[in-house]
Amino acid sequence: MPGLVLSRILVGIGEGVSPSAATDLIARTIPLQERSRAVSVVFGGLAFGSVLGLLFAPPIIQNLGWESVFYIFGLLGIIWCLVFESVQELQPGDNEDILNLENTSAGSNGHISSSVPSKSSDSSLEEMTDSLKDVPWGEFFKSKAVWAMIYTHFCGSWGHYTCLSWLPTFFSEELNLNLTDAAWVSILPPLGSMVITSIAAPFADNLISSGVDTTKVRKICQAIAFLSPAAFMMLSSVDLGLPPWVVVAFLTGGISLSNFALSGLYCTHQDISREYASILLVRHATYIWY
C-alpha cells in the first residue's frame, strides 16, 4: 500500500505540471487565430486517451495480467517523453499577429502587462527562478478577468468531473444496465467530446479570423459549455418515461458540449497574458482544489 500511494503521488505530480507546460507552449508559439484549435488538440487528447485506455486495458488485463497495463502504459509514456524532447520549440518572433496581448494593464481590458521578456527554452533554472520575483501577483488579484476565470474554472470542473465520476453508477443503478454495458456506455462521453471539439475549435477560430471580438467569442463558447450540460442534465433527471438510450444520449450530448470550454475558458489564459499563461492556469487549479 505505501508503494501504491507513493506511485500515485508521483503520477499526480507529473500530471499536475503538464497542463501549465502545455499552456505555456501554446501561448508562446501559436497565433491567436489558431489558438482554439491548438488548445483543443492538446487538451482534447485527454478524451482520446480515455477512449483508448478503456478499449485496450480489458484485453491486455485478460491476456497478460493486470500488472501489464501499468508496465505497458508507463513504457509508452517514457517513449513519448523521449520523442517530445527531440522536438524543437518554434519561436513566434516579432510577428504582430502572434499573441501581442500584453500592451495594456489589468485595469483597462483585463490583460496583464508584462515587463519581463519572453524566455527561450534554454533559459537556466536560476533565471526562471529569478523571474518569479517579477511576476505581477498584485495585478492578478486586482484583475476582474482573472477572478472571472477562477469562478468559471471552478464551476466547469465541479460539474464535469462530478458527472464523469457518477456516470457508471447512474447507468448501473438508475438505468439498470449491467456493469459491462455501463462500462461500454461510459466510453460515449469522451467519444462525443472528440466530435464536439473538432467542431468548436474551428468555429471559434473562424469567428476570430472574421473580425469578431476575441472576448465575445470566448464568452459564446463558454456559455454553450455551461448551458448545454445544464439543459441536458435537467431533461435527464425529469421522469418523462424515456427509454434508457435516450437518457444516455442526453447525458452524452451534455458532457460532450461542455468541451466548448476548450475554445472558451482554456484559451483565456493565453488571451490575458502570453508571458504568464501557465501561472494563471496553476492559480485557478489551486483555488479549485482549495
Secondary structure, 3 states (H helix, E strand, C coil): CHHHHHHHHHHHHHHHHHHHHHHHHHHHHCCHHHHHHHHHHHHHHHHHHHHHHHHHHHHHHHHHCHHHHHHHHHHHHHHHHHHHHCCCCCCCCCCCCCCCCCCCCHHHHCCCCCCCCCCCCCCCHHHHHHHHHHCCHHHHHHCHHHHHHHHHHHHHHHHHHHHHHHHHHHHHHCCCCCHHHHHHHCCHHHHHHHHHHHHHHHHHHHHHHCCCCHHHHHHHHHHHHHHHHHHHHHHHHCCCCCCHHHHHHHHHHHHHHHHHHHHCHHHHHHHHCCCCHHHHHHHHHHHHHC
